[in-house]
Amino acid sequence: HDYTSVFLNTLTPKFYVALTGTSSLISGLILIFEWWYFRKYGTSFIEQVSVSHLRPLLGGVESSSTTGLFSSVNGEAEPRPSVSECKVWRNPLNLFRGAEYNRYTWVTGKEPLTYYDMNLSAQDHQTFFTGDTQQLRPEDAVMQKAWRERNPQARIRAAYQAIEINHECAAAYVLLAEEEATTITEAERLFKKALTIGKEGFAYTVVLIYSGKDMNLLVYIKRRLAMCARKLGRIKEAVKMMRDLMKEFPLLGMLNIHENLLEALLELQAYADVQAVLAKYDDISLPKSATICYTSALLKARAVSDKFSPEAASRRGLSTAEMNAVEAIHRAVEFNPHVPKYLLEMKSLILPPEHILKRGDSEAVAYAFFHLQHWKRAEGALNLLHCTWEGTFRIIPYPLEKGHLFYPYPGCTETADRELLPSFHEVSVYPKKELPFFILFTAGLCSFTAMLAMLTHQFPELMGVFAKAFFSTLFAPLGFFADKMESFMPSSFWHQLTQI
């Protein structure tokens, strides 16, 4: 006890300033790192390390599992979908790399596509477009290698090499149209050349043996030609091409060509035709998308939005048509809660990725990029959306556990969206995550120690008295315990212990 008092009396105020200042600095650095890690990866670094490495050493088990149970719409327990079930889909309205994505890079110096996204596209092209025969043709072997190339110039050189081997290699012209053409007009010319070759190849393979990959190539070319016509302002021609394609290949519904058709019909303001398409595809047995849900909400909102007033609605209540519109908006927001912030321009838009995750931020970006203009064209529709969309979250207060009209919101969307969207885009997260405990703890520790350092610097003698009193109180139980041990133990024992 005497030694403790002597030690505390020798400590100067400068020591306390240094101690508290150093503690504040260290905790501040930890706070900055934790905050950066949380913003980038959506979790606490300390928490992740403790769960991943320390808990197994201590014999603990994971408390959460991807195969747990969740409550369905009717309240029954069902297996929660695992991360692998968060399927990534090809964006039906993806842009052209050479004519659109590359031009963005030339202007801004930013890469709009991630390597993960482009790698998925390479796998798609390699699967869809290479030959279906047992032995690959020489040009198909070259094109297989071309799709795998990371460098765009290497892909283009490989496409020209395939054309040298066979002047009628449709897949090579597809690659040139996608990546080398710097305008939509030039891309359309190359796609038309590929279509002429593709039709001949498809007719030939139908006579001999059914070739699924030749059919995939033909469908892809026709769809991209329809998109070229849409971008060049020939919208009626684009609509006809899309309708013909859906009639010719009715079993290829997973390609979501109807989403291209819906967007083109909205541009024509052919709302009756839009409703007819929705009647076919907005079915309970068919998979949903943001395009389906939000287009349905737009049509219902358009019928009442021009005369809608929040003040009048609060006085007289909602009419039947207004109630239907609000319910449609709530349904759309429950399916994808990220879309309204883009439509209401609360978040800035970026170029959409080539692949999207349904119900994720990537799908919201892709939908809003093409459909924001259609919402703006419907007078009052965005005002109605602004007044009503947040009410959805009162209907589903625990979206990860129980849904209202759809299954609970998948918990894997944030991870997949971070892979699909460029690093300069701030990924929208739903439901909004609370700050981890360790960020709050380090923030409190940093603030407390900084305050102590400032007080010690301003009032050194007073804080010295407080510090001595604090440490004396802290060490008092230790001194009492040591005194008791000395009374119980013989003095010879302590002498031998000090000799050791």
Buried (B, 14 or more C-beta within 10 A) or exposed (E): EEEBBEEBEEBEBEEBBEBBBEBBBBBBEBBEEBBEBBEEEBBBBBBBEBBEEEBEEEEEEEEEEBEEEBBBEEEEEEEBBBEEEBEBBBBBBBBBBBBBBBBBBEEEEEBBBBEBBBBBBBEBBBEBBBBBEEEBBEBBBBBBBBBBBEEBEEBBEBBBBBBEBBEBBBBBBBBBBBBBBBBBEBBBBBBBBBBBBBBEBBEEBEEEEEBEBBBBBBBBBBBBBBBBBBBBEBBEBBBBBBBEBBEEBEEBEEBBBBBBBBBBBBBEEBBEBBBEBBEEBBEEEEEBBBBBBBBBBBBBBBBBBEEBEEEEBEEEEBEEEBBBBBBBBBBBBBBBBBBBBBBBEEBEBBBBBBBBBBBBBBBBBBBBBBBBEBBEEBEBBBBBBBBBBEEBBEBBEEBBBBBEBBBBBBBBBBBBBBBBBBEEBEBBBBBEEEEBEBBBBBBEBBBBBBEBBBBBBEEBEEBBEBBBEEBBEEBEEEBEEBEEEEEEEEEEEEEEEEEE
